[in-house]
Amino acid sequence: MKTLKSPALPVALLLVLMALLAGGAARRESVTVDEVAHTGAGVSYLQKLDMRMNNEEHPPLAKVLAALPLVLRRTHADYADISWTFSGERMFNQLLGEWVFGHSFLFRWNDPIATLWWARVAMLLVTLLLGFVLYAFGSELGGSPWGGCCAWLHS
């Protein structure tokens, strides 16, 4: 009987299983509270290069990553809508505008199921990339079995 010298294949299978389970959940689950505001804000960052929807509590990197497939798919955002023009310079207007604009973006101007799916695919890819990076660094620091252990704990 041969012993497995490298856990690369089990780690790859583990990440594939993680992608299938998380992708299936992402396809079936309903919208979370923050996705309403963050998807619309991220799309506006990329389409208009305007940070008026920026909430200091949530840095823009994750919003931009989630919005990237949406912008590539040419999702529609109506920048003539009152929710965009209202969310100007004041903090209250930004916070309120982010939520109203996000709701309109998700439920009025686009198909919510497809829009959420593509935004979640980007986050799923980031999660899988993190699992691979943890495996690579764990293997470098403690050997291949410890890298596999890091990937297993991540998943």
C-alpha positions, 0 to 999 in steps of 0.5 A: 500500500502506497502512502500519500506523500503530498496532500495536494490532491486531497486539498484540491478535492477539499477546495472543490467540495467547499466550492460546491457546497458554498456555491450551492448555498450562495445560489439558494440563500436569500439576500443578506442585510449588507448585500443590499447596500454593498452591491449597489455601492460597489457598482457605483465605485466602478461605473462612476468612479465616485465614492459618495456611497462609501461607508467608513465602517466597510472599506471599499475593497470587498464591495469592488471585488463583488461588483467586478463581475456585475460591471463586466455583465453590464448591470444597470444602475440609474444614476438619475434616480433621486437616491443617487442625487440625494446621497451627496456630501452629508454623512446622513445622506450618504448612509441613507442613499447607500441603502435606497440606491442599493435596494433599487439597484438590486430589486428594481433595475436588475434581476435580483437572483442573477445579480446576487449570484454573480456578486457572490461568485466573486466572494467565493473565488476570494475564499477559495484563493485564501484556502490555496494561499493558506495551504501554500504558506502552511506547506512552506512553513511546516511542510506539506501535511501542515499546509493541508491541515491549514486548508482543512481548518479553513474549509 
